Amino acid sequence: MRTTLIPMRMHLRNALRREKDTVGYNLAALQYLRRKSEAERTALFFGEDVDEPKMRETVAEGKKRKRVSIKA
C-alpha cells in the first residue's frame, strides 16, 4: 500500500504546485488590470472638463463663487 501512496502523494503535490502557480499568475494579472482601470478612471475624472486657460482666469480673478442677493 505504501508503494501506491508515495507516487500518488508526489503526483498530488506536483498538481497542487501547478494549480497554485496558475492561480498566482491569474491573481497577478487581475491586480494589474484593477490598477490600470483605477488609473484610467482617475485620469478621466481629473482630466475631463478641465479648461486650463479658463481655470487660470478664475484663479486670477480671486473670486471663487458668485454672490447672489435675494430680495424678500
PDB file of N, H, CA, C and O in Angstrom:
ATOM      1  N   MET A   1       0.822  -1.194   0.000  1.00  0.00           N
ATOM      2  CA  MET A   1       0.000   0.000   0.000  1.00  0.00           C
ATOM      3  C   MET A   1       0.867   1.259   0.000  1.00  0.00           C
ATOM      4  O   MET A   1       0.538   2.256  -0.643  1.00  0.00           O
ATOM      5  N   ARG A   2       1.973   1.193   0.730  1.00  0.00           N
ATOM      6  H   ARG A   2       2.240   0.383   1.252  1.00  0.00           H
ATOM      7  CA  ARG A   2       2.885   2.337   0.781  1.00  0.00           C
ATOM      8  C   ARG A   2       3.461   2.627  -0.603  1.00  0.00           C
ATOM      9  O   ARG A   2       3.668   3.789  -0.952  1.00  0.00           O
ATOM     10  N   THR A   3       3.718   1.603  -1.380  1.00  0.00           N
ATOM     11  H   THR A   3       3.550   0.659  -1.096  1.00  0.00           H
ATOM     12  CA  THR A   3       4.273   1.795  -2.717  1.00  0.00           C
ATOM     13  C   THR A   3       3.282   2.513  -3.635  1.00  0.00           C
ATOM     14  O   THR A   3       3.694   3.162  -4.596  1.00  0.00           O
ATOM     15  N   THR A   4       2.016   2.407  -3.358  1.00  0.00           N
ATOM     16  H   THR A   4       1.682   1.879  -2.577  1.00  0.00           H
ATOM     17  CA  THR A   4       0.999   3.095  -4.142  1.00  0.00           C
ATOM     18  C   THR A   4       0.829   4.534  -3.672  1.00  0.00           C
ATOM     19  O   THR A   4       0.609   5.432  -4.485  1.00  0.00           O
ATOM     20  N   LEU A   5       0.930   4.755  -2.370  1.00  0.00           N
ATOM     21  H   LEU A   5       1.109   4.026  -1.710  1.00  0.00           H
ATOM     22  CA  LEU A   5       0.670   6.081  -1.810  1.00  0.00           C
ATOM     23  C   LEU A   5       1.790   7.079  -2.094  1.00  0.00           C
ATOM     24  O   LEU A   5       1.513   8.262  -2.288  1.00  0.00           O
ATOM     25  N   ILE A   6       3.029   6.640  -2.125  1.00  0.00           N
ATOM     26  H   ILE A   6       3.254   5.678  -1.968  1.00  0.00           H
ATOM     27  CA  ILE A   6       4.152   7.564  -2.334  1.00  0.00           C
ATOM     28  C   ILE A   6       4.083   8.225  -3.717  1.00  0.00           C
ATOM     29  O   ILE A   6       4.163   9.451  -3.792  1.00  0.00           O
ATOM     30  N   PRO A   7       3.938   7.474  -4.808  1.00  0.00           N
ATOM     31  CA  PRO A   7       3.814   8.149  -6.113  1.00  0.00           C
ATOM     32  C   PRO A   7       2.556   9.025  -6.202  1.00  0.00           C
ATOM     33  O   PRO A   7       2.563  10.083  -6.831  1.00  0.00           O
ATOM     34  N   MET A   8       1.492   8.566  -5.565  1.00  0.00           N
ATOM     35  H   MET A   8       1.487   7.706  -5.053  1.00  0.00           H
ATOM     36  CA  MET A   8       0.259   9.352  -5.581  1.00  0.00           C
ATOM     37  C   MET A   8       0.475  10.692  -4.863  1.00  0.00           C
ATOM     38  O   MET A   8       0.004  11.731  -5.325  1.00  0.00           O
ATOM     39  N   ARG A   9       1.185  10.658  -3.738  1.00  0.00           N
ATOM     40  H   ARG A   9       1.567   9.814  -3.362  1.00  0.00           H
ATOM     41  CA  ARG A   9       1.464  11.873  -2.988  1.00  0.00           C
ATOM     42  C   ARG A   9       2.328  12.828  -3.814  1.00  0.00           C
ATOM     43  O   ARG A   9       2.077  14.033  -3.833  1.00  0.00           O
ATOM     44  N   MET A  10       3.332  12.297  -4.488  1.00  0.00           N
ATOM     45  H   MET A  10       3.536  11.318  -4.472  1.00  0.00           H
ATOM     46  CA  MET A  10       4.205  13.135  -5.317  1.00  0.00           C
ATOM     47  C   MET A  10       3.418  13.750  -6.476  1.00  0.00           C
ATOM     48  O   MET A  10       3.577  14.927  -6.801  1.00  0.00           O
ATOM     49  N   HIS A  11       2.569  12.926  -7.087  1.00  0.00           N
ATOM     50  H   HIS A  11       2.441  11.971  -6.822  1.00  0.00           H
ATOM     51  CA  HIS A  11       1.743  13.445  -8.186  1.00  0.00           C
ATOM     52  C   HIS A  11       0.801  14.543  -7.682  1.00  0.00           C
ATOM     53  O   HIS A  11       0.622  15.564  -8.345  1.00  0.00           O
ATOM     54  N   LEU A  12       0.203  14.329  -6.510  1.00  0.00           N
ATOM     55  H   LEU A  12       0.348  13.500  -5.971  1.00  0.00           H
ATOM     56  CA  LEU A  12      -0.703  15.317  -5.939  1.00  0.00           C
ATOM     57  C   LEU A  12       0.026  16.622  -5.633  1.00  0.00           C
ATOM     58  O   LEU A  12      -0.493  17.701  -5.920  1.00  0.00           O
ATOM     59  N   ARG A  13       1.207  16.536  -5.062  1.00  0.00           N
ATOM     60  H   ARG A  13       1.629  15.660  -4.829  1.00  0.00           H
ATOM     61  CA  ARG A  13       1.983  17.748  -4.750  1.00  0.00           C
ATOM     62  C   ARG A  13       2.342  18.514  -6.016  1.00  0.00           C
ATOM     63  O   ARG A  13       2.252  19.741  -6.053  1.00  0.00           O
ATOM     64  N   ASN A  14       2.751  17.784  -7.055  1.00  0.00           N
ATOM     65  H   ASN A  14       2.824  16.787  -7.024  1.00  0.00           H
ATOM     66  CA  ASN A  14       3.077  18.448  -8.320  1.00  0.00           C
ATOM     67  C   ASN A  14       1.848  19.118  -8.932  1.00  0.00           C
ATOM     68  O   ASN A  14       1.929  20.239  -9.434  1.00  0.00           O
ATOM     69  N   ALA A  15       0.726  18.433  -8.888  1.00  0.00           N
ATOM     70  H   ALA A  15       0.661  17.522  -8.481  1.00  0.00           H
ATOM     71  CA  ALA A  15      -0.508  19.002  -9.431  1.00  0.00           C
ATOM     72  C   ALA A  15      -0.923  20.237  -8.644  1.00  0.00           C
ATOM     73  O   ALA A  15      -1.331  21.242  -9.227  1.00  0.00           O
ATOM     74  N   LEU A  16      -0.820  20.162  -7.321  1.00  0.00           N
ATOM     75  H   LEU A  16      -0.489  19.346  -6.848  1.00  0.00           H
ATOM     76  CA  LEU A  16      -1.166  21.324  -6.495  1.00  0.00           C
ATOM     77  C   LEU A  16      -0.215  22.488  -6.744  1.00  0.00           C
ATOM     78  O   LEU A  16      -0.649  23.640  -6.755  1.00  0.00           O
ATOM     79  N   ARG A  17       1.053  22.217  -6.941  1.00  0.00           N
ATOM     80  H   ARG A  17       1.405  21.281  -6.932  1.00  0.00           H
ATOM     81  CA  ARG A  17       2.021  23.274  -7.222  1.00  0.00           C
ATOM     82  C   ARG A  17       1.683  23.975  -8.542  1.00  0.00           C
ATOM     83  O   ARG A  17       1.743  25.201  -8.636  1.00  0.00           O
ATOM     84  N   ARG A  18       1.324  23.176  -9.566  1.00  0.00           N
ATOM     85  H   ARG A  18       1.275  22.180  -9.489  1.00  0.00           H
ATOM     86  CA  ARG A  18       0.938  23.763 -10.854  1.00  0.00           C
ATOM     87  C   ARG A  18      -0.298  24.634 -10.708  1.00  0.00           C
ATOM     88  O   ARG A  18      -0.357  25.733 -11.259  1.00  0.00           O
ATOM     89  N   GLU A  19      -1.294  24.144  -9.960  1.00  0.00           N
ATOM     90  H   GLU A  19      -1.246  23.251  -9.512  1.00  0.00           H
ATOM     91  CA  GLU A  19      -2.521  24.922  -9.751  1.00  0.00           C
ATOM     92  C   GLU A  19      -2.236  26.207  -8.977  1.00  0.00           C
ATOM     93  O   GLU A  19      -2.784  27.263  -9.293  1.00  0.00           O
ATOM     94  N   LYS A  20      -1.383  26.114  -7.969  1.00  0.00           N
ATOM     95  H   LYS A  20      -0.938  25.256  -7.713  1.00  0.00           H
ATOM     96  CA  LYS A  20      -1.021  27.290  -7.177  1.00  0.00           C
ATOM     97  C   LYS A  20      -0.316  28.329  -8.053  1.00  0.00           C
ATOM     98  O   LYS A  20      -0.580  29.525  -7.927  1.00  0.00           O
ATOM     99  N   ASP A  21       0.571  27.881  -8.932  1.00  0.00           N
ATOM    100  H   ASP A  21       0.785  26.909  -9.034  1.00  0.00           H
ATOM    101  CA  ASP A  21       1.254  28.796  -9.846  1.00  0.00           C
ATOM    102  C   ASP A  21       0.262  29.463 -10.794  1.00  0.00           C
ATOM    103  O   ASP A  21       0.354  30.659 -11.068  1.00  0.00           O
ATOM    104  N   THR A  22      -0.682  28.674 -11.288  1.00  0.00           N
ATOM    105  H   THR A  22      -0.757  27.702 -11.066  1.00  0.00           H
ATOM    106  CA  THR A  22      -1.688  29.222 -12.197  1.00  0.00           C
ATOM    107  C   THR A  22      -2.550  30.260 -11.497  1.00  0.00           C
ATOM    108  O   THR A  22      -2.809  31.331 -12.046  1.00  0.00           O
ATOM    109  N   VAL A  23      -2.990  29.947 -10.295  1.00  0.00           N
ATOM    110  H   VAL A  23      -2.779  29.077  -9.849  1.00  0.00           H
ATOM    111  CA  VAL A  23      -3.821  30.889  -9.535  1.00  0.00           C
ATOM    112  C   VAL A  23      -3.027  32.155  -9.217  1.00  0.00           C
ATOM    113  O   VAL A  23      -3.556  33.261  -9.318  1.00  0.00           O
ATOM    114  N   GLY A  24      -1.770  31.997  -8.838  1.00  0.00           N
ATOM    115  H   GLY A  24      -1.340  31.098  -8.756  1.00  0.00           H
ATOM    116  CA  GLY A  24      -0.927  33.159  -8.551  1.00  0.00           C
ATOM    117  C   GLY A  24      -0.746  34.036  -9.770  1.00  0.00           C
ATOM    118  O   GLY A  24      -0.789  35.262  -9.668  1.00  0.00           O
ATOM    119  N   TYR A  25      -0.543  33.420 -10.923  1.00  0.00           N
ATOM    120  H   TYR A  25      -0.508  32.424 -11.005  1.00  0.00           H
ATOM    121  CA  TYR A  25      -0.380  34.162 -12.168  1.00  0.00           C
ATOM    122  C   TYR A  25      -1.664  34.918 -12.507  1.00  0.00           C
ATOM    123  O   TYR A  25      -1.623  36.093 -12.873  1.00  0.00           O
ATOM    124  N   ASN A  26      -2.793  34.241 -12.382  1.00  0.00           N
ATOM    125  H   ASN A  26      -2.826  33.287 -12.085  1.00  0.00           H
ATOM    126  CA  ASN A  26      -4.073  34.888 -12.681  1.00  0.00           C
ATOM    127  C   ASN A  26      -4.370  36.013 -11.694  1.00  0.00           C
ATOM    128  O   ASN A  26      -4.901  37.054 -12.082  1.00  0.00           O
ATOM    129  N   LEU A  27      -4.034  35.813 -10.434  1.00  0.00           N
ATOM    130  H   LEU A  27      -3.602  34.968 -10.119  1.00  0.00           H
ATOM    131  CA  LEU A  27      -4.242  36.850  -9.426  1.00  0.00           C
ATOM    132  C   LEU A  27      -3.394  38.078  -9.734  1.00  0.00           C
ATOM    133  O   LEU A  27      -3.868  39.207  -9.607  1.00  0.00           O
ATOM    134  N   ALA A  28      -2.153  37.868 -10.136  1.00  0.00           N
ATOM    135  H   ALA A  28      -1.768  36.951 -10.240  1.00  0.00           H
ATOM    136  CA  ALA A  28      -1.283  38.987 -10.504  1.00  0.00           C
ATOM    137  C   ALA A  28      -1.854  39.735 -11.702  1.00  0.00           C
ATOM    138  O   ALA A  28      -1.805  40.964 -11.744  1.00  0.00           O
ATOM    139  N   ALA A  29      -2.388  39.012 -12.666  1.00  0.00           N
ATOM    140  H   ALA A  29      -2.427  38.014 -12.631  1.00  0.00           H
ATOM    141  CA  ALA A  29      -2.980  39.650 -13.844  1.00  0.00           C
ATOM    142  C   ALA A  29      -4.211  40.465 -13.452  1.00  0.00           C
ATOM    143  O   ALA A  29      -4.394  41.578 -13.945  1.00  0.00           O
ATOM    144  N   LEU A  30      -5.047  39.934 -12.582  1.00  0.00           N
ATOM    145  H   LEU A  30      -4.898  39.030 -12.181  1.00  0.00           H
ATOM    146  CA  LEU A  30      -6.235  40.665 -12.142  1.00  0.00           C
ATOM    147  C   LEU A  30      -5.861  41.922 -11.364  1.00  0.00           C
ATOM    148  O   LEU A  30      -6.499  42.962 -11.527  1.00  0.00           O
ATOM    149  N   GLN A  31      -4.840  41.840 -10.527  1.00  0.00           N
ATOM    150  H   GLN A  31      -4.321  40.995 -10.395  1.00  0.00           H
ATOM    151  CA  GLN A  31      -4.392  43.019  -9.789  1.00  0.00           C
ATOM    152  C   GLN A  31      -3.846  44.074 -10.741  1.00  0.00           C
ATOM    153  O   GLN A  31      -4.088  45.266 -10.549  1.00  0.00           O
ATOM    154  N   TYR A  32      -3.118  43.650 -11.757  1.00  0.00           N
ATOM    155  H   TYR A  32      -2.922  42.682 -11.913  1.00  0.00           H
ATOM    156  CA  TYR A  32      -2.607  44.587 -12.759  1.00  0.00           C
ATOM    157  C   TYR A  32      -3.760  45.286 -13.481  1.00  0.00           C
ATOM    158  O   TYR A  32      -3.735  46.503 -13.664  1.00  0.00           O
ATOM    159  N   LEU A  33      -4.763  44.518 -13.888  1.00  0.00           N
ATOM    160  H   LEU A  33      -4.783  43.530 -13.739  1.00  0.00           H
ATOM    161  CA  LEU A  33      -5.907  45.104 -14.580  1.00  0.00           C
ATOM    162  C   LEU A  33      -6.669  46.067 -13.677  1.00  0.00           C
ATOM    163  O   LEU A  33      -7.127  47.111 -14.143  1.00  0.00           O
ATOM    164  N   ARG A  34      -6.813  45.737 -12.390  1.00  0.00           N
ATOM    165  H   ARG A  34      -6.440  44.889 -12.012  1.00  0.00           H
ATOM    166  CA  ARG A  34      -7.501  46.632 -11.453  1.00  0.00           C
ATOM    167  C   ARG A  34      -6.733  47.946 -11.307  1.00  0.00           C
ATOM    168  O   ARG A  34      -7.333  49.020 -11.333  1.00  0.00           O
ATOM    169  N   ARG A  35      -5.412  47.865 -11.152  1.00  0.00           N
ATOM    170  H   ARG A  35      -4.924  46.993 -11.130  1.00  0.00           H
ATOM    171  CA  ARG A  35      -4.612  49.095 -11.027  1.00  0.00           C
ATOM    172  C   ARG A  35      -4.703  49.938 -12.288  1.00  0.00           C
ATOM    173  O   ARG A  35      -4.813  51.162 -12.214  1.00  0.00           O
ATOM    174  N   LYS A  36      -4.659  49.295 -13.432  1.00  0.00           N
ATOM    175  H   LYS A  36      -4.570  48.301 -13.493  1.00  0.00           H
ATOM    176  CA  LYS A  36      -4.743  50.017 -14.709  1.00  0.00           C
ATOM    177  C   LYS A  36      -6.103  50.694 -14.849  1.00  0.00           C
ATOM    178  O   LYS A  36      -6.183  51.846 -15.277  1.00  0.00           O
ATOM    179  N   SER A  37      -7.164  49.986 -14.493  1.00  0.00           N
ATOM    180  H   SER A  37      -7.099  49.051 -14.146  1.00  0.00           H
ATOM    181  CA  SER A  37      -8.513  50.535 -14.576  1.00  0.00           C
ATOM    182  C   SER A  37      -8.676  51.728 -13.630  1.00  0.00           C
ATOM    183  O   SER A  37      -9.242  52.752 -14.013  1.00  0.00           O
ATOM    184  N   GLU A  38      -8.183  51.596 -12.400  1.00  0.00           N
ATOM    185  H   GLU A  38      -7.724  50.764 -12.088  1.00  0.00           H
ATOM    186  CA  GLU A  38      -8.289  52.703 -11.445  1.00  0.00           C
ATOM    187  C   GLU A  38      -7.506  53.909 -11.922  1.00  0.00           C
ATOM    188  O   GLU A  38      -7.958  55.041 -11.747  1.00  0.00           O
ATOM    189  N   ALA A  39      -6.348  53.698 -12.517  1.00  0.00           N
ATOM    190  H   ALA A  39      -5.981  52.778 -12.658  1.00  0.00           H
ATOM    191  CA  ALA A  39      -5.542  54.802 -13.026  1.00  0.00           C
ATOM    192  C   ALA A  39      -6.267  55.504 -14.167  1.00  0.00           C
ATOM    193  O   ALA A  39      -6.245  56.733 -14.243  1.00  0.00           O
ATOM    194  N   GLU A  40      -6.902  54.756 -15.047  1.00  0.00           N
ATOM    195  H   GLU A  40      -6.919  53.758 -14.986  1.00  0.00           H
ATOM    196  CA  GLU A  40      -7.631  55.356 -16.164  1.00  0.00           C
ATOM    197  C   GLU A  40      -8.848  56.131 -15.669  1.00  0.00           C
ATOM    198  O   GLU A  40      -9.132  57.225 -16.158  1.00  0.00           O
ATOM    199  N   ARG A  41      -9.572  55.561 -14.693  1.00  0.00           N
ATOM    200  H   ARG A  41      -9.342  54.672 -14.297  1.00  0.00           H
ATOM    201  CA  ARG A  41     -10.738  56.264 -14.155  1.00  0.00           C
ATOM    202  C   ARG A  41     -10.327  57.555 -13.471  1.00  0.00           C
ATOM    203  O   ARG A  41     -11.003  58.574 -13.612  1.00  0.00           O
ATOM    204  N   THR A  42      -9.227  57.523 -12.732  1.00  0.00           N
ATOM    205  H   THR A  42      -8.678  56.696 -12.617  1.00  0.00           H
ATOM    206  CA  THR A  42      -8.748  58.719 -12.050  1.00  0.00           C
ATOM    207  C   THR A  42      -8.326  59.765 -13.068  1.00  0.00           C
ATOM    208  O   THR A  42      -8.637  60.946 -12.911  1.00  0.00           O
ATOM    209  N   ALA A  43      -7.625  59.345 -14.103  1.00  0.00           N
ATOM    210  H   ALA A  43      -7.373  58.386 -14.231  1.00  0.00           H
ATOM    211  CA  ALA A  43      -7.191  60.274 -15.143  1.00  0.00           C
ATOM    212  C   ALA A  43      -8.399  60.891 -15.839  1.00  0.00           C
ATOM    213  O   ALA A  43      -8.401  62.087 -16.131  1.00  0.00           O
ATOM    214  N   LEU A  44      -9.416  60.093 -16.106  1.00  0.00           N
ATOM    215  H   LEU A  44      -9.414  59.121 -15.869  1.00  0.00           H
ATOM    216  CA  LEU A  44     -10.619  60.628 -16.737  1.00  0.00           C
ATOM    217  C   LEU A  44     -11.340  61.593 -15.812  1.00  0.00           C
ATOM    218  O   LEU A  44     -11.840  62.626 -16.257  1.00  0.00           O
ATOM    219  N   PHE A  45     -11.396  61.263 -14.532  1.00  0.00           N
ATOM    220  H   PHE A  45     -10.990  60.424 -14.170  1.00  0.00           H
ATOM    221  CA  PHE A  45     -12.086  62.115 -13.573  1.00  0.00           C
ATOM    222  C   PHE A  45     -11.421  63.482 -13.493  1.00  0.00           C
ATOM    223  O   PHE A  45     -12.107  64.505 -13.491  1.00  0.00           O
ATOM    224  N   PHE A  46     -10.103  63.511 -13.427  1.00  0.00           N
ATOM    225  H   PHE A  46      -9.546  62.680 -13.428  1.00  0.00           H
ATOM    226  CA  PHE A  46      -9.396  64.776 -13.278  1.00  0.00           C
ATOM    227  C   PHE A  46      -9.159  65.472 -14.614  1.00  0.00           C
ATOM    228  O   PHE A  46      -8.922  66.680 -14.630  1.00  0.00           O
ATOM    229  N   GLY A  47      -9.212  64.775 -15.698  1.00  0.00           N
ATOM    230  H   GLY A  47      -9.404  63.794 -15.684  1.00  0.00           H
ATOM    231  CA  GLY A  47      -8.852  65.379 -16.971  1.00  0.00           C
ATOM    232  C   GLY A  47     -10.002  65.682 -17.903  1.00  0.00           C
ATOM    233  O   GLY A  47      -9.760  66.168 -19.008  1.00  0.00           O
ATOM    234  N   GLU A  48     -11.232  65.424 -17.522  1.00  0.00           N
ATOM    235  H   GLU A  48     -11.428  65.029 -16.625  1.00  0.00           H
ATOM    236  CA  GLU A  48     -12.338  65.578 -18.462  1.00  0.00           C
ATOM    237  C   GLU A  48     -12.630  67.026 -18.832  1.00  0.00           C
ATOM    238  O   GLU A  48     -12.369  67.440 -19.962  1.00  0.00           O
ATOM    239  N   ASP A  49     -13.158  67.782 -17.915  1.00  0.00           N
ATOM    240  H   ASP A  49     -13.370  67.445 -16.998  1.00  0.00           H
ATOM    241  CA  ASP A  49     -13.655  69.119 -18.221  1.00  0.00           C
ATOM    242  C   ASP A  49     -12.737  70.223 -17.719  1.00  0.00           C
ATOM    243  O   ASP A  49     -13.206  71.289 -17.321  1.00  0.00           O
ATOM    244  N   VAL A  50     -11.461  69.981 -17.734  1.00  0.00           N
ATOM    245  H   VAL A  50     -11.079  69.115 -18.057  1.00  0.00           H
ATOM    246  CA  VAL A  50     -10.532  70.989 -17.252  1.00  0.00           C
ATOM    247  C   VAL A  50     -10.072  71.817 -18.436  1.00  0.00           C
ATOM    248  O   VAL A  50      -9.391  71.323 -19.335  1.00  0.00           O
ATOM    249  N   ASP A  51     -10.457  73.087 -18.421  1.00  0.00           N
ATOM    250  H   ASP A  51     -11.010  73.489 -17.691  1.00  0.00           H
ATOM    251  CA  ASP A  51     -10.018  74.025 -19.441  1.00  0.00           C
ATOM    252  C   ASP A  51      -8.970  74.908 -18.777  1.00  0.00           C
ATOM    253  O   ASP A  51      -9.310  75.796 -17.994  1.00  0.00           O
ATOM    254  N   GLU A  52      -7.709  74.672 -19.082  1.00  0.00           N
ATOM    255  H   GLU A  52      -7.433  73.951 -19.718  1.00  0.00           H
ATOM    256  CA  GLU A  52      -6.599  75.313 -18.367  1.00  0.00           C
ATOM    257  C   GLU A  52      -6.658  76.843 -18.426  1.00  0.00           C
ATOM    258  O   GLU A  52      -6.543  77.475 -17.375  1.00  0.00           O
ATOM    259  N   PRO A  53      -6.827  77.464 -19.575  1.00  0.00           N
ATOM    260  CA  PRO A  53      -6.863  78.942 -19.586  1.00  0.00           C
ATOM    261  C   PRO A  53      -8.034  79.504 -18.771  1.00  0.00           C
ATOM    262  O   PRO A  53      -7.884  80.494 -18.055  1.00  0.00           O
ATOM    263  N   LYS A  54      -9.190  78.867 -18.888  1.00  0.00           N
ATOM    264  H   LYS A  54      -9.312  78.063 -19.470  1.00  0.00           H
ATOM    265  CA  LYS A  54     -10.350  79.338 -18.131  1.00  0.00           C
ATOM    266  C   LYS A  54     -10.122  79.174 -16.626  1.00  0.00           C
ATOM    267  O   LYS A  54     -10.510  80.036 -15.838  1.00  0.00           O
ATOM    268  N   MET A  55      -9.501  78.081 -16.238  1.00  0.00           N
ATOM    269  H   MET A  55      -9.186  77.380 -16.879  1.00  0.00           H
ATOM    270  CA  MET A  55      -9.211  77.836 -14.836  1.00  0.00           C
ATOM    271  C   MET A  55      -8.244  78.889 -14.306  1.00  0.00           C
ATOM    272  O   MET A  55      -8.415  79.376 -13.189  1.00  0.00           O
ATOM    273  N   ARG A  56      -7.240  79.244 -15.084  1.00  0.00           N
ATOM    274  H   ARG A  56      -7.100  78.849 -15.992  1.00  0.00           H
ATOM    275  CA  ARG A  56      -6.269  80.262 -14.658  1.00  0.00           C
ATOM    276  C   ARG A  56      -6.941  81.630 -14.510  1.00  0.00           C
ATOM    277  O   ARG A  56      -6.622  82.384 -13.591  1.00  0.00           O
ATOM    278  N   GLU A  57      -7.862  81.944 -15.407  1.00  0.00           N
ATOM    279  H   GLU A  57      -8.121  81.331 -16.153  1.00  0.00           H
ATOM    280  CA  GLU A  57      -8.591  83.212 -15.299  1.00  0.00           C
ATOM    281  C   GLU A  57      -9.401  83.260 -14.012  1.00  0.00           C
ATOM    282  O   GLU A  57      -9.416  84.282 -13.325  1.00  0.00           O
ATOM    283  N   THR A  58     -10.067  82.175 -13.686  1.00  0.00           N
ATOM    284  H   THR A  58     -10.054  81.345 -14.244  1.00  0.00           H
ATOM    285  CA  THR A  58     -10.876  82.115 -12.474  1.00  0.00           C
ATOM    286  C   THR A  58     -10.010  82.292 -11.238  1.00  0.00           C
ATOM    287  O   THR A  58     -10.394  82.993 -10.301  1.00  0.00           O
ATOM    288  N   VAL A  59      -8.864  81.671 -11.232  1.00  0.00           N
ATOM    289  H   VAL A  59      -8.552  81.102 -11.992  1.00  0.00           H
ATOM    290  CA  VAL A  59      -7.959  81.791 -10.086  1.00  0.00           C
ATOM    291  C   VAL A  59      -7.402  83.214 -10.003  1.00  0.00           C
ATOM    292  O   VAL A  59      -7.268  83.764  -8.911  1.00  0.00           O
ATOM    293  N   ALA A  60      -7.078  83.810 -11.154  1.00  0.00           N
ATOM    294  H   ALA A  60      -7.187  83.363 -12.042  1.00  0.00           H
ATOM    295  CA  ALA A  60      -6.516  85.163 -11.175  1.00  0.00           C
ATOM    296  C   ALA A  60      -7.533  86.194 -10.696  1.00  0.00           C
ATOM    297  O   ALA A  60      -7.145  87.189 -10.084  1.00  0.00           O
ATOM    298  N   GLU A  61      -8.814  85.986 -10.954  1.00  0.00           N
ATOM    299  H   GLU A  61      -9.129  85.177 -11.451  1.00  0.00           H
ATOM    300  CA  GLU A  61      -9.846  86.922 -10.523  1.00  0.00           C
ATOM    301  C   GLU A  61      -9.953  86.964  -9.004  1.00  0.00           C
ATOM    302  O   GLU A  61     -10.270  88.003  -8.424  1.00  0.00           O
ATOM    303  N   GLY A  62      -9.696  85.867  -8.387  1.00  0.00           N
ATOM    304  H   GLY A  62      -9.439  85.024  -8.858  1.00  0.00           H
ATOM    305  CA  GLY A  62      -9.756  85.819  -6.929  1.00  0.00           C
ATOM    306  C   GLY A  62     -11.138  85.487  -6.404  1.00  0.00           C
ATOM    307  O   GLY A  62     -11.294  85.246  -5.206  1.00  0.00           O
ATOM    308  N   LYS A  63     -12.132  85.466  -7.253  1.00  0.00           N
ATOM    309  H   LYS A  63     -12.005  85.662  -8.226  1.00  0.00           H
ATOM    310  CA  LYS A  63     -13.491  85.131  -6.825  1.00  0.00           C
ATOM    311  C   LYS A  63     -13.705  83.643  -7.032  1.00  0.00           C
ATOM    312  O   LYS A  63     -13.408  83.086  -8.089  1.00  0.00           O
ATOM    313  N   LYS A  64     -14.224  83.030  -6.003  1.00  0.00           N
ATOM    314  H   LYS A  64     -14.466  83.483  -5.145  1.00  0.00           H
ATOM    315  CA  LYS A  64     -14.474  81.599  -6.112  1.00  0.00           C
ATOM    316  C   LYS A  64     -15.947  81.314  -6.381  1.00  0.00           C
ATOM    317  O   LYS A  64     -16.291  80.338  -7.048  1.00  0.00           O
ATOM    318  N   ARG A  65     -16.816  82.185  -5.849  1.00  0.00           N
ATOM    319  H   ARG A  65     -16.536  82.977  -5.308  1.00  0.00           H
ATOM    320  CA  ARG A  65     -18.253  81.976  -6.030  1.00  0.00           C
ATOM    321  C   ARG A  65     -18.913  83.303  -6.347  1.00  0.00           C
ATOM    322  O   ARG A  65     -18.441  84.367  -5.947  1.00  0.00           O
ATOM    323  N   LYS A  66     -19.989  83.218  -7.057  1.00  0.00           N
ATOM    324  H   LYS A  66     -20.373  82.353  -7.382  1.00  0.00           H
ATOM    325  CA  LYS A  66     -20.773  84.412  -7.319  1.00  0.00           C
ATOM    326  C   LYS A  66     -21.669  84.683  -6.122  1.00  0.00           C
ATOM    327  O   LYS A  66     -22.215  83.758  -5.521  1.00  0.00           O
ATOM    328  N   ARG A  67     -21.814  85.939  -5.785  1.00  0.00           N
ATOM    329  H   ARG A  67     -21.370  86.691  -6.274  1.00  0.00           H
ATOM    330  CA  ARG A  67     -22.708  86.338  -4.708  1.00  0.00           C
ATOM    331  C   ARG A  67     -24.057  86.678  -5.338  1.00  0.00           C
ATOM    332  O   ARG A  67     -24.135  87.444  -6.298  1.00  0.00           O
ATOM    333  N   VAL A  68     -25.073  86.115  -4.801  1.00  0.00           N
ATOM    334  H   VAL A  68     -25.009  85.492  -4.021  1.00  0.00           H
ATOM    335  CA  VAL A  68     -26.425  86.369  -5.286  1.00  0.00           C
ATOM    336  C   VAL A  68     -27.217  87.026  -4.177  1.00  0.00           C
ATOM    337  O   VAL A  68     -27.291  86.509  -3.063  1.00  0.00           O
ATOM    338  N   SER A  69     -27.806  88.159  -4.483  1.00  0.00           N
ATOM    339  H   SER A  69     -27.747  88.579  -5.388  1.00  0.00           H
ATOM    340  CA  SER A  69     -28.629  88.820  -3.454  1.00  0.00           C
ATOM    341  C   SER A  69     -30.084  88.485  -3.745  1.00  0.00           C
ATOM    342  O   SER A  69     -30.557  88.565  -4.878  1.00  0.00           O
ATOM    343  N   ILE A  70     -30.766  88.110  -2.684  1.00  0.00           N
ATOM    344  H   ILE A  70     -30.382  88.044  -1.763  1.00  0.00           H
ATOM    345  CA  ILE A  70     -32.181  87.736  -2.809  1.00  0.00           C
ATOM    346  C   ILE A  70     -33.012  88.815  -2.134  1.00  0.00           C
ATOM    347  O   ILE A  70     -32.778  89.175  -0.980  1.00  0.00           O
ATOM    348  N   LYS A  71     -33.998  89.329  -2.887  1.00  0.00           N
ATOM    349  H   LYS A  71     -34.187  89.037  -3.824  1.00  0.00           H
ATOM    350  CA  LYS A  71     -34.887  90.353  -2.331  1.00  0.00           C
ATOM    351  C   LYS A  71     -36.091  89.693  -1.714  1.00  0.00           C
ATOM    352  O   LYS A  71     -36.728  88.832  -2.322  1.00  0.00           O
ATOM    353  N   ALA A  72     -36.398  90.106  -0.496  1.00  0.00           N
ATOM    354  H   ALA A  72     -35.880  90.805  -0.002  1.00  0.00           H
ATOM    355  CA  ALA A  72     -37.520  89.497   0.208  1.00  0.00           C
ATOM    356  C   ALA A  72     -38.817  90.193  -0.118  1.00  0.00           C
ATOM    357  O   ALA A  72     -39.869  89.806   0.391  1.00  0.00           O
TER     358      ALA A  72
END
